[in-house]
Amino acid sequence: MVTFLSPGDVLAGGIAIRRSIAVIPHDIYPGYSIKKFEGGQQLMNYRLLETGFSEFFTVLEDGLVMTTSDLSPLVNQPVNLVVVEETPNSTATHTLQLYVLDRRDMLAFHKELYEGGEVPENSAAGTKVDGIPQLVATGGGVGGLPVRYAIVAGNEDGAFALQESADGDNETLGITAKTDLDGVRLVTARPLDREATASYTLTVQAADGRGIDKAFTKVKVTVLDENDNSPVFSKHVYRFTLGDVKKSVGDNGTVTNIWKRFSAVGTVSATDADGDRVAYRLAVPSNLVVIVPQTGDLLLAGEPPNALGEDVEYEITVEAHDLRTPSRTSEVPAQVWLQFNSVQEEDSLQHLDKEQHQAHRISKRRVTRAVRPTKKIDFTEADGETEGRIVFQLEKETERETFKIRDENPWVTVEPNGAVRVKKKWDYEELGPEKTIDFWVSITNAGLGTGGEYLETF
């Protein structure tokens, strides 16, 4: 005969003895089911050995242990039942250790479920969870032993801990020993991330000092969102090509592109991990395109160049920001390249004869119009006292670059070498509400035939 032992079992005289523990209140009704032994064979019989408690308990043939009378006489007395499990080939003995407790003395929380707990994400460890009162299990504490509290389920990655509530300086622990009825409070054990886990359902256990009497309650906690994520573009670089335009042919055979104003150029998109709505704006204002803040659609606002035989490419920068106060702006803006295809040579010369065609053959090239980042420089009114004084030197990316102010400015001039001079003595009261001097500078690279623009702000 082979006898199999489970963890915690012992072997005595060739018979396997299996131990079980159960806690039951004193006022349960006769016929109350305590434990069901599940046998694996059909030919199996259970019987209860006489240990002095046969008038209170019995076991049915199918292995169900139940009460047969009032258990009040057994309160706080050790009760040991022995159930024999017999099969044709083996015999096993189960020891069922019962603790009959007065229901009025048993541990119990005030509620089986606490809802409405809230804590902001990214809060420091030890932050109290709002909306949840002190967790107190009344009863227990038999013999002066402390009640111990623990989070036994739902505490993913150790997000929460229990803290003694009698003294705010007490150490935060996963399990907290108590000898009074002040209970414990729920606090964070680490900063929480709402985007990873938005809510928790914790199971808190209270146990007496012997680990016999236990009570449970559930606590639901919502992690409040904080604007800790900036919008992120789906791509770092966008490229849009515009070539589907109408063409107008002049009397001399010149072909001109006709661009429809506010025609669609392309769309950029960004998402926010916090779930906030996103709006869009140009990092530097442009006379060429505008952007629809709500959708990220780029629309043609100005007339692009119409150079024969040239493809012209413009660079613009787009930022995204969430619609929350305070708002967060994308840490990495989107770079957008707009290519305007030129009129093809065959189309532009279609009205010229072959000899003229050969004389006017133009090799196709690309011209890039890039917008450099805005520069902002602080000056005082005294810096503009002397007319003709150089107050700032524009930086060249290549030696062949030359500079030119795009629109006349009453306060400054820009020389081809990038020197910014005082044109008229600066007057703080006349500078307007923003107290700035703003002007666009056009940059030409003579060696490469390329150019660009950027905005200077004083």
LOTIKOL-612683 format. One record per residue (C-alpha): residue in three letters; chain; y negated, x, z. Coordinates in Angstrom, 1 decimal, decimal comma. Layout:
residues N
<pado ALA A <Y X Z>> ...
END
This chain:
residues 458
<pado MET A <0,0 0,0 0,0>> <pado VAL A <-3,4 1,3 -1,0>> <pado THR A <-6,5 0,3 1,0>> <pado PHE A <-10,0 0,7 -0,5>> <pado LEU A <-12,9 1,3 1,9>> <pado SER A <-16,6 0,4 1,1>> <pado PRO A <-19,6 2,4 2,4>> <pado GLY A <-19,9 1,7 6,2>> <pado ASP A <-16,2 0,8 6,5>> <pado VAL A <-13,8 2,4 8,9>> <pado LEU A <-10,0 2,6 8,9>> <pado ALA A <-8,1 1,7 12,1>> <pado GLY A <-4,3 1,6 12,2>> <pado GLY A <-4,0 1,4 8,4>> <pado ILE A <-6,3 -1,6 8,3>> <pado ALA A <-9,8 -1,5 6,6>> <pado ILE A <-12,5 -2,8 9,0>> <pado ARG A <-15,7 -3,9 7,3>> <pado ARG A <-18,8 -4,5 9,3>> <pado SER A <-21,5 -7,1 8,6>> <pado ILE A <-24,6 -8,1 10,6>> <pado ALA A <-26,4 -11,4 10,6>> <pado VAL A <-29,3 -12,9 12,6>> <pado ILE A <-29,4 -16,6 13,2>> <pado PRO A <-31,7 -18,9 15,2>> <pado HIS A <-30,3 -20,7 18,2>> <pado ASP A <-31,1 -24,3 17,0>> <pado ILE A <-29,2 -24,4 13,8>> <pado TYR A <-27,0 -27,4 13,2>> <pado PRO A <-23,2 -27,4 13,3>> <pado GLY A <-21,8 -26,6 9,9>> <pado TYR A <-24,4 -24,0 9,1>> <pado SER A <-23,1 -21,4 6,7>> <pado ILE A <-23,4 -17,9 8,0>> <pado LYS A <-21,5 -15,8 5,4>> <pado LYS A <-19,1 -16,2 2,5>> <pado PHE A <-16,5 -13,6 2,0>> <pado GLU A <-15,7 -13,3 -1,7>> <pado GLY A <-12,1 -12,3 -2,5>> <pado GLY A <-11,0 -10,9 -5,8>> <pado GLN A <-7,5 -12,5 -5,8>> <pado GLN A <-6,3 -16,1 -5,9>> <pado LEU A <-3,6 -15,6 -3,3>> <pado MET A <-5,9 -14,7 -0,4>> <pado ASN A <-6,1 -16,1 3,1>> <pado TYR A <-8,8 -15,8 5,7>> <pado ARG A <-8,5 -16,4 9,5>> <pado LEU A <-10,7 -15,9 12,5>> <pado LEU A <-9,2 -13,8 15,3>> <pado GLU A <-9,8 -15,0 18,8>> <pado THR A <-12,6 -13,1 20,4>> <pado GLY A <-13,9 -15,8 22,8>> <pado PHE A <-16,2 -17,5 20,3>> <pado SER A <-13,7 -19,8 18,6>> <pado GLU A <-15,5 -22,9 20,0>> <pado PHE A <-18,7 -21,9 18,2>> <pado PHE A <-17,5 -20,6 14,8>> <pado THR A <-14,7 -21,0 12,3>> <pado VAL A <-13,7 -19,6 8,9>> <pado LEU A <-12,4 -21,7 6,0>> <pado GLU A <-9,6 -20,7 3,8>> <pado ASP A <-12,1 -19,8 1,0>> <pado GLY A <-13,8 -17,2 3,3>> <pado LEU A <-16,8 -19,2 4,4>> <pado VAL A <-17,9 -18,5 8,1>> <pado MET A <-19,8 -21,5 9,6>> <pado THR A <-20,9 -22,8 13,0>> <pado THR A <-19,1 -25,6 14,8>> <pado SER A <-21,4 -26,4 17,8>> <pado ASP A <-24,7 -25,7 19,5>> <pado LEU A <-25,4 -21,9 19,8>> <pado SER A <-27,9 -22,1 22,6>> <pado PRO A <-25,5 -20,6 25,2>> <pado LEU A <-25,2 -17,5 23,0>> <pado VAL A <-28,9 -16,6 22,9>> <pado ASN A <-29,5 -12,8 23,3>> <pado GLN A <-25,7 -12,2 23,8>> <pado PRO A <-23,7 -9,9 21,6>> <pado VAL A <-21,4 -11,9 19,4>> <pado ASN A <-18,7 -10,2 17,4>> <pado LEU A <-16,4 -12,2 15,1>> <pado VAL A <-13,4 -10,7 13,4>> <pado VAL A <-12,2 -12,2 10,2>> <pado VAL A <-8,9 -11,1 8,8>> <pado GLU A <-8,5 -11,1 5,0>> <pado GLU A <-4,8 -11,2 3,8>> <pado THR A <-3,3 -10,9 0,4>> <pado PRO A <0,4 -10,4 -0,5>> <pado ASN A <-0,3 -6,6 -0,8>> <pado SER A <-3,0 -5,8 1,6>> <pado THR A <-4,8 -6,8 4,8>> <pado ALA A <-8,5 -6,1 5,6>> <pado THR A <-10,4 -6,9 8,7>> <pado HIS A <-14,1 -7,9 8,6>> <pado THR A <-16,3 -7,5 11,7>> <pado LEU A <-19,2 -9,8 11,7>> <pado GLN A <-21,8 -8,9 14,3>> <pado LEU A <-24,2 -11,8 15,0>> <pado TYR A <-27,4 -11,9 16,8>> <pado VAL A <-28,4 -15,4 18,1>> <pado LEU A <-32,1 -15,4 18,9>> <pado ASP A <-34,3 -18,1 20,3>> <pado ARG A <-36,3 -19,3 17,3>> <pado ARG A <-39,5 -19,4 19,3>> <pado ASP A <-39,1 -15,6 19,9>> <pado MET A <-38,2 -14,7 16,4>> <pado LEU A <-40,6 -12,8 14,2>> <pado ALA A <-42,6 -14,9 11,8>> <pado PHE A <-45,8 -14,4 9,7>> <pado HIS A <-48,5 -17,1 9,7>> <pado LYS A <-47,9 -17,7 6,0>> <pado GLU A <-45,1 -17,0 3,6>> <pado LEU A <-47,6 -16,2 0,8>> <pado TYR A <-51,1 -14,7 0,9>> <pado GLU A <-53,1 -15,1 -2,3>> <pado GLY A <-56,6 -14,1 -3,4>> <pado GLY A <-56,5 -10,4 -2,6>> <pado GLU A <-59,0 -8,4 -4,6>> <pado VAL A <-59,9 -4,7 -4,8>> <pado PRO A <-62,0 -2,9 -7,4>> <pado GLU A <-60,3 -0,4 -9,6>> <pado ASN A <-61,0 3,3 -9,0>> <pado SER A <-61,7 2,6 -5,4>> <pado ALA A <-61,0 5,5 -3,1>> <pado ALA A <-57,8 5,6 -1,1>> <pado GLY A <-58,0 3,7 2,1>> <pado THR A <-60,2 0,9 0,6>> <pado LYS A <-59,5 -2,4 2,4>> <pado VAL A <-58,2 -5,2 0,1>> <pado ASP A <-60,7 -8,1 0,3>> <pado GLY A <-59,4 -11,7 0,7>> <pado ILE A <-56,4 -10,8 2,7>> <pado PRO A <-56,5 -11,2 6,5>> <pado GLN A <-54,8 -9,0 9,0>> <pado LEU A <-51,1 -9,4 8,6>> <pado VAL A <-49,5 -10,4 11,9>> <pado ALA A <-45,9 -11,3 12,7>> <pado THR A <-45,7 -13,1 16,0>> <pado GLY A <-42,7 -13,0 18,2>> <pado GLY A <-40,3 -10,1 18,4>> <pado GLY A <-41,0 -7,1 20,5>> <pado VAL A <-37,9 -7,6 22,6>> <pado GLY A <-37,8 -5,2 25,6>> <pado GLY A <-41,3 -3,9 24,9>> <pado LEU A <-40,2 -2,2 21,6>> <pado PRO A <-42,9 -2,2 18,9>> <pado VAL A <-42,9 -4,3 15,8>> <pado ARG A <-42,8 -2,2 12,7>> <pado TYR A <-44,4 -3,2 9,4>> <pado ALA A <-43,6 -2,0 5,9>> <pado ILE A <-44,1 -2,8 2,2>> <pado VAL A <-40,6 -3,2 0,9>> <pado ALA A <-41,1 -4,4 -2,6>> <pado GLY A <-43,7 -4,6 -5,4>> <pado ASN A <-45,6 -1,4 -4,4>> <pado GLU A <-45,5 0,3 -7,8>> <pado ASP A <-46,2 4,0 -7,7>> <pado GLY A <-47,2 3,7 -4,0>> <pado ALA A <-50,4 1,9 -4,9>> <pado PHE A <-50,9 0,3 -1,4>> <pado ALA A <-50,3 1,2 2,2>> <pado LEU A <-50,6 -0,5 5,6>> <pado GLN A <-53,1 0,5 8,2>> <pado GLU A <-53,3 -0,3 11,9>> <pado SER A <-56,2 -2,7 12,3>> <pado ALA A <-56,9 -2,2 16,0>> <pado ASP A <-58,7 1,1 15,3>> <pado GLY A <-60,4 1,9 12,0>> <pado ASP A <-59,7 5,6 12,5>> <pado ASN A <-56,0 5,3 12,6>> <pado GLU A <-54,0 7,0 9,9>> <pado THR A <-52,9 5,0 6,8>> <pado LEU A <-49,1 4,8 6,6>> <pado GLY A <-46,5 3,1 4,4>> <pado ILE A <-44,9 1,9 7,7>> <pado THR A <-47,0 1,3 10,8>> <pado ALA A <-45,7 0,9 14,4>> <pado LYS A <-47,4 -1,7 16,6>> <pado THR A <-47,0 -2,7 20,2>> <pado ASP A <-49,6 -5,5 20,2>> <pado LEU A <-50,4 -8,5 18,1>> <pado ASP A <-53,3 -7,0 16,1>> <pado GLY A <-51,2 -6,6 13,0>> <pado VAL A <-51,9 -4,4 10,1>> <pado ARG A <-54,3 -4,6 7,1>> <pado LEU A <-53,6 -3,8 3,5>> <pado VAL A <-55,5 -0,9 1,9>> <pado THR A <-55,2 1,2 -1,2>> <pado ALA A <-53,2 4,4 -1,1>> <pado ARG A <-54,8 5,8 -4,3>> <pado PRO A <-57,4 4,8 -6,9>> <pado LEU A <-56,0 2,0 -9,1>> <pado ASP A <-56,3 1,5 -12,8>> <pado ARG A <-56,7 -2,1 -13,9>> <pado GLU A <-55,8 -1,3 -17,5>> <pado ALA A <-52,4 0,1 -16,3>> <pado THR A <-51,6 -2,7 -13,7>> <pado ALA A <-53,9 -5,7 -13,3>> <pado SER A <-52,2 -7,4 -10,4>> <pado TYR A <-49,6 -6,7 -7,7>> <pado THR A <-47,2 -9,0 -5,7>> <pado LEU A <-46,2 -7,1 -2,6>> <pado THR A <-43,5 -8,0 0,0>> <pado VAL A <-44,4 -7,0 3,5>> <pado GLN A <-41,7 -6,8 6,2>> <pado ALA A <-42,1 -7,0 10,0>> <pado ALA A <-39,1 -5,8 12,0>> <pado ASP A <-38,4 -5,6 15,7>> <pado GLY A <-37,7 -2,2 17,3>> <pado ARG A <-34,0 -2,6 16,9>> <pado GLY A <-34,3 -3,4 13,2>> <pado ILE A <-32,4 -6,7 13,8>> <pado ASP A <-35,0 -9,4 13,7>> <pado LYS A <-37,1 -9,3 10,4>> <pado ALA A <-39,7 -11,5 8,8>> <pado PHE A <-41,2 -11,3 5,3>> <pado THR A <-44,3 -12,4 3,5>> <pado LYS A <-45,7 -11,9 0,0>> <pado VAL A <-49,2 -10,7 -0,8>> <pado LYS A <-50,8 -11,1 -4,2>> <pado VAL A <-53,6 -8,6 -5,1>> <pado THR A <-55,8 -8,6 -8,2>> <pado VAL A <-57,4 -5,4 -9,4>> <pado LEU A <-61,0 -6,1 -10,3>> <pado ASP A <-62,2 -4,6 -13,6>> <pado GLU A <-64,8 -1,8 -13,6>> <pado ASN A <-66,6 -0,7 -16,7>> <pado ASP A <-64,9 2,7 -16,8>> <pado ASN A <-64,0 2,9 -20,5>> <pado SER A <-66,3 3,5 -23,4>> <pado PRO A <-65,7 1,9 -26,8>> <pado VAL A <-63,6 4,1 -29,2>> <pado PHE A <-63,8 3,9 -33,0>> <pado SER A <-60,6 3,4 -34,9>> <pado LYS A <-61,5 6,4 -37,0>> <pado HIS A <-63,8 9,4 -36,5>> <pado VAL A <-64,9 9,5 -40,2>> <pado TYR A <-65,4 6,6 -42,6>> <pado ARG A <-65,9 7,1 -46,3>> <pado PHE A <-67,2 4,3 -48,6>> <pado THR A <-67,7 4,5 -52,3>> <pado LEU A <-70,2 2,3 -54,1>> <pado GLY A <-70,0 2,2 -57,9>> <pado ASP A <-69,5 -1,4 -58,9>> <pado VAL A <-73,1 -2,1 -59,8>> <pado LYS A <-75,0 -3,7 -62,7>> <pado LYS A <-76,6 -1,4 -65,3>> <pado SER A <-79,9 -1,9 -67,1>> <pado VAL A <-80,5 -0,2 -70,5>> <pado GLY A <-84,1 0,7 -71,4>> <pado ASP A <-85,6 0,8 -74,8>> <pado ASN A <-85,1 4,6 -75,0>> <pado GLY A <-81,5 4,2 -74,1>> <pado THR A <-81,9 5,2 -70,4>> <pado VAL A <-79,4 3,4 -68,2>> <pado THR A <-80,4 2,5 -64,6>> <pado ASN A <-78,2 1,2 -61,8>> <pado ILE A <-79,3 -2,1 -60,3>> <pado TRP A <-78,1 -2,4 -56,7>> <pado LYS A <-78,0 -5,8 -55,0>> <pado ARG A <-79,9 -5,6 -51,7>> <pado PHE A <-77,8 -6,5 -48,6>> <pado SER A <-74,6 -6,1 -50,5>> <pado ALA A <-71,6 -5,0 -48,4>> <pado VAL A <-71,0 -1,3 -48,0>> <pado GLY A <-68,1 -1,2 -45,6>> <pado THR A <-67,2 -1,9 -42,0>> <pado VAL A <-66,6 0,2 -38,9>> <pado SER A <-64,7 -1,0 -35,9>> <pado ALA A <-64,3 0,1 -32,3>> <pado THR A <-62,3 -1,3 -29,3>> <pado ASP A <-62,9 -1,2 -25,6>> <pado ALA A <-60,0 -0,7 -23,2>> <pado ASP A <-61,8 -2,8 -20,6>> <pado GLY A <-61,6 -5,8 -23,0>> <pado ASP A <-65,4 -6,0 -23,4>> <pado ARG A <-67,1 -7,1 -26,6>> <pado VAL A <-68,4 -4,3 -28,7>> <pado ALA A <-71,7 -4,1 -30,6>> <pado TYR A <-72,8 -1,4 -33,1>> <pado ARG A <-76,0 0,4 -34,0>> <pado LEU A <-77,2 3,3 -36,2>> <pado ALA A <-77,7 6,5 -34,2>> <pado VAL A <-80,7 7,3 -36,4>> <pado PRO A <-82,6 4,5 -38,3>> <pado SER A <-82,1 4,5 -42,0>> <pado ASN A <-84,0 3,1 -44,9>> <pado LEU A <-80,8 2,9 -46,9>> <pado VAL A <-78,4 0,8 -44,9>> <pado VAL A <-78,5 -1,5 -41,9>> <pado ILE A <-75,6 -2,5 -39,6>> <pado VAL A <-74,7 -5,9 -38,3>> <pado PRO A <-74,5 -5,4 -34,5>> <pado GLN A <-71,8 -8,0 -33,9>> <pado THR A <-69,4 -7,1 -36,7>> <pado GLY A <-70,0 -3,4 -37,6>> <pado ASP A <-70,6 -4,4 -41,3>> <pado LEU A <-72,8 -2,0 -43,2>> <pado LEU A <-75,3 -3,6 -45,7>> <pado LEU A <-77,3 -1,9 -48,4>> <pado ALA A <-81,0 -2,3 -47,4>> <pado GLY A <-82,8 0,1 -49,7>> <pado GLU A <-82,5 1,5 -53,3>> <pado PRO A <-80,1 4,5 -53,5>> <pado PRO A <-80,9 7,3 -55,9>> <pado ASN A <-80,2 6,8 -59,6>> <pado ALA A <-79,9 10,4 -60,8>> <pado LEU A <-78,2 10,6 -64,2>> <pado GLY A <-75,0 12,6 -64,1>> <pado GLU A <-75,1 12,9 -60,3>> <pado ASP A <-72,9 11,5 -57,5>> <pado VAL A <-75,1 11,1 -54,4>> <pado GLU A <-73,6 11,1 -50,9>> <pado TYR A <-75,4 10,1 -47,7>> <pado GLU A <-74,2 10,7 -44,1>> <pado ILE A <-75,1 8,3 -41,3>> <pado THR A <-74,0 8,1 -37,7>> <pado VAL A <-72,9 4,9 -36,0>> <pado GLU A <-72,6 4,3 -32,2>> <pado ALA A <-70,7 1,5 -30,5>> <pado HIS A <-71,6 0,1 -27,0>> <pado ASP A <-70,0 -2,6 -24,9>> <pado LEU A <-71,9 -5,8 -24,0>> <pado ARG A <-72,0 -5,3 -20,3>> <pado THR A <-74,6 -4,3 -17,8>> <pado PRO A <-74,8 -1,4 -17,3>> <pado SER A <-73,5 -0,7 -20,8>> <pado ARG A <-71,3 2,2 -22,0>> <pado THR A <-71,8 3,9 -25,3>> <pado SER A <-69,0 5,5 -27,4>> <pado GLU A <-68,5 9,1 -26,4>> <pado VAL A <-67,7 10,1 -30,0>> <pado PRO A <-69,8 8,3 -32,6>> <pado ALA A <-68,5 7,5 -36,1>> <pado GLN A <-69,5 9,6 -39,0>> <pado VAL A <-69,9 7,5 -42,1>> <pado TRP A <-70,2 9,0 -45,6>> <pado LEU A <-71,6 6,7 -48,4>> <pado GLN A <-71,0 7,9 -52,0>> <pado PHE A <-73,0 6,3 -54,7>> <pado ASN A <-71,4 6,9 -58,1>> <pado SER A <-73,8 7,8 -60,9>> <pado VAL A <-74,0 6,3 -64,4>> <pado GLN A <-71,3 7,9 -66,6>> <pado GLU A <-72,5 10,1 -69,4>> <pado GLU A <-70,9 8,0 -72,1>> <pado ASP A <-72,7 4,8 -70,8>> <pado SER A <-76,1 6,5 -70,5>> <pado LEU A <-76,0 8,0 -74,0>> <pado GLN A <-74,4 5,1 -75,8>> <pado HIS A <-77,5 4,4 -77,9>> <pado LEU A <-78,0 8,1 -79,0>> <pado ASP A <-76,5 9,6 -82,1>> <pado LYS A <-74,0 12,4 -81,9>> <pado GLU A <-76,6 15,1 -82,4>> <pado GLN A <-78,7 13,7 -79,6>> <pado HIS A <-75,6 13,4 -77,4>> <pado GLN A <-74,9 17,1 -77,8>> <pado ALA A <-78,5 18,0 -77,0>> <pado HIS A <-78,6 15,8 -73,9>> <pado ARG A <-75,1 16,7 -72,5>> <pado ILE A <-75,5 17,0 -68,7>> <pado SER A <-72,8 18,4 -66,5>> <pado LYS A <-72,0 16,0 -63,6>> <pado ARG A <-72,8 17,3 -60,0>> <pado ARG A <-73,0 15,9 -56,5>> <pado VAL A <-76,1 15,7 -54,3>> <pado THR A <-75,6 15,2 -50,6>> <pado ARG A <-78,2 13,5 -48,4>> <pado ALA A <-77,2 14,1 -44,8>> <pado VAL A <-79,1 12,9 -41,8>> <pado ARG A <-79,2 15,5 -39,0>> <pado PRO A <-79,3 14,5 -35,4>> <pado THR A <-82,5 13,4 -33,9>> <pado LYS A <-84,4 16,1 -31,9>> <pado LYS A <-86,5 15,1 -28,9>> <pado ILE A <-88,9 17,7 -27,4>> <pado ASP A <-91,2 17,3 -24,4>> <pado PHE A <-94,8 18,4 -24,6>> <pado THR A <-97,9 17,9 -22,5>> <pado GLU A <-101,3 16,7 -23,9>> <pado ALA A <-102,6 20,2 -23,4>> <pado ASP A <-100,1 21,6 -25,9>> <pado GLY A <-102,0 19,7 -28,6>> <pado GLU A <-105,5 20,8 -27,6>> <pado THR A <-105,9 23,4 -30,5>> <pado GLU A <-105,8 22,1 -34,1>> <pado GLY A <-103,6 24,3 -36,3>> <pado ARG A <-101,5 25,6 -33,4>> <pado ILE A <-97,8 25,9 -34,0>> <pado VAL A <-96,1 23,8 -31,4>> <pado PHE A <-92,5 23,9 -32,7>> <pado GLN A <-90,4 25,7 -35,2>> <pado LEU A <-87,7 23,7 -37,1>> <pado GLU A <-84,4 25,4 -37,3>> <pado LYS A <-82,9 26,4 -40,6>> <pado GLU A <-79,2 26,2 -41,3>> <pado THR A <-79,5 28,4 -44,3>> <pado GLU A <-82,3 30,8 -45,4>> <pado ARG A <-82,9 28,7 -48,6>> <pado GLU A <-83,9 25,6 -46,7>> <pado THR A <-87,5 24,3 -47,0>> <pado PHE A <-89,1 21,5 -45,0>> <pado LYS A <-91,5 18,7 -45,8>> <pado ILE A <-92,9 15,9 -43,7>> <pado ARG A <-91,8 12,7 -45,3>> <pado ASP A <-94,7 10,5 -44,4>> <pado GLU A <-98,3 11,5 -43,4>> <pado ASN A <-98,7 11,8 -39,7>> <pado PRO A <-102,1 11,9 -38,0>> <pado TRP A <-101,0 14,3 -35,3>> <pado VAL A <-98,9 17,0 -36,9>> <pado THR A <-98,1 18,7 -40,2>> <pado VAL A <-94,9 20,5 -41,3>> <pado GLU A <-95,0 23,7 -43,3>> <pado PRO A <-92,2 24,6 -45,8>> <pado ASN A <-90,9 27,3 -43,4>> <pado GLY A <-90,4 24,7 -40,7>> <pado ALA A <-93,5 25,4 -38,6>> <pado VAL A <-94,9 22,2 -36,9>> <pado ARG A <-98,7 22,5 -36,4>> <pado VAL A <-101,2 20,4 -34,6>> <pado LYS A <-103,1 18,4 -37,2>> <pado LYS A <-105,5 16,6 -34,9>> <pado LYS A <-106,1 17,1 -31,2>> <pado TRP A <-103,6 15,0 -29,3>> <pado ASP A <-105,1 12,1 -27,3>> <pado TYR A <-102,7 10,6 -24,7>> <pado GLU A <-104,5 7,3 -24,7>> <pado GLU A <-104,2 6,9 -28,5>> <pado LEU A <-100,5 7,7 -28,7>> <pado GLY A <-99,4 4,1 -28,1>> <pado PRO A <-97,2 2,6 -25,4>> <pado GLU A <-94,2 5,0 -26,0>> <pado LYS A <-96,5 8,1 -25,8>> <pado THR A <-94,5 9,8 -28,6>> <pado ILE A <-95,2 11,4 -31,9>> <pado ASP A <-92,3 10,4 -34,3>> <pado PHE A <-92,0 11,7 -37,9>> <pado TRP A <-89,3 12,2 -40,5>> <pado VAL A <-88,7 15,7 -42,0>> <pado SER A <-87,0 16,1 -45,4>> <pado ILE A <-85,0 19,3 -45,9>> <pado THR A <-84,2 20,8 -49,3>> <pado ASN A <-81,7 23,5 -49,9>> <pado ALA A <-82,9 25,3 -53,0>> <pado GLY A <-79,8 27,3 -53,5>> <pado LEU A <-77,3 24,4 -53,4>> <pado GLY A <-79,5 21,5 -54,6>> <pado THR A <-78,7 19,5 -51,5>> <pado GLY A <-81,0 18,0 -48,9>> <pado GLY A <-81,2 15,9 -45,9>> <pado GLU A <-83,5 14,2 -43,3>> <pado TYR A <-83,9 14,1 -39,6>> <pado LEU A <-86,2 12,6 -37,1>> <pado GLU A <-88,5 14,7 -34,8>> <pado THR A <-89,8 13,1 -31,6>> <pado PHE A <-92,4 14,6 -29,3>> 
END
